[in-house]
């Protein structure tokens, strides 16, 4: 997966099952199972088939979110 694809996925506030599959290299069925596991731990949206990006970060204990933010976005915020 390229950085551009990753930035495209994380530019949204939520991830779909398809996005999760692309990020983790999983089939749709396995990605759906992983999404249910994430939703069991935390579910900010409460929408079937979608998780908030923060739920993804929390589930995988990702604290350095900077690598998921585009260079353009980082420069704009500064």
C-alpha positions as CSV (number, residue, x, y, z in Angstrom):
1,X,0.0,0.0,0.0
2,X,1.3,3.4,-0.9
3,X,1.4,6.4,1.4
4,X,-1.0,8.1,-0.9
5,X,-3.6,5.3,-0.5
6,X,-3.0,5.3,3.3
7,X,-3.5,9.1,3.4
8,X,-6.7,8.8,1.3
9,X,-8.1,6.3,3.7
10,X,-7.2,8.2,6.8
11,X,-8.4,11.6,5.4
12,X,-12.0,10.4,6.3
13,X,-13.3,10.4,9.8
14,X,-14.3,6.7,9.5
15,X,-13.1,3.5,8.1
16,X,-15.2,1.0,6.2
17,X,-14.7,-2.8,6.2
18,X,-13.2,-2.4,2.7
19,X,-10.8,0.3,4.1
20,X,-9.8,-2.0,6.9
21,X,-9.1,-4.8,4.5
22,X,-6.9,-2.6,2.4
23,X,-5.0,-1.3,5.4
24,X,-4.4,-4.7,6.9
25,X,-4.3,-6.8,3.7
26,X,-7.3,-8.9,4.7
27,X,-10.2,-10.4,2.8
28,X,-13.6,-8.8,3.3
29,X,-14.8,-11.5,5.6
30,X,-11.7,-11.4,7.8
31,X,-11.8,-7.5,7.8
32,X,-15.4,-7.7,8.9
33,X,-14.5,-9.9,11.8
34,X,-11.7,-7.6,12.8
35,X,-14.1,-4.6,12.7
36,X,-16.4,-6.4,15.0
37,X,-13.5,-7.0,17.4
38,X,-12.6,-3.3,17.3
39,X,-16.3,-2.3,17.8
40,X,-16.5,-4.6,20.8
41,X,-13.6,-2.6,22.5
42,X,-14.8,0.8,21.4
43,X,-17.5,2.2,19.0
44,X,-17.8,5.9,18.8
45,X,-20.0,5.9,15.7
46,X,-22.4,3.1,16.4
47,X,-22.9,2.6,12.6
48,X,-22.9,-0.8,11.1
49,X,-19.9,-1.4,8.8
50,X,-18.0,1.7,9.9
51,X,-15.6,2.6,12.7
52,X,-14.2,6.0,13.7
53,X,-10.5,6.4,12.8
54,X,-9.8,7.1,16.5
55,X,-11.3,3.6,17.4
56,X,-8.8,2.1,15.0
57,X,-5.9,4.0,16.6
58,X,-7.1,3.1,20.1
59,X,-7.5,-0.6,19.2
60,X,-4.0,-0.9,17.9
61,X,-2.5,1.4,20.5
62,X,-1.2,3.8,17.9
63,X,-0.1,6.9,19.7
64,X,2.0,8.5,17.0
65,X,-0.7,9.4,14.5
66,X,1.5,11.8,12.6
67,X,2.5,9.2,10.0
68,X,-1.2,8.9,9.1
69,X,-1.6,12.6,8.4
70,X,-0.7,13.9,5.0
71,X,2.3,16.2,4.6
72,X,0.0,18.9,3.2
73,X,-2.3,18.7,6.3
74,X,0.7,19.0,8.7
75,X,2.0,22.1,6.9
76,X,-1.4,23.7,6.9
77,X,-1.8,23.2,10.6
78,X,1.5,24.8,11.4
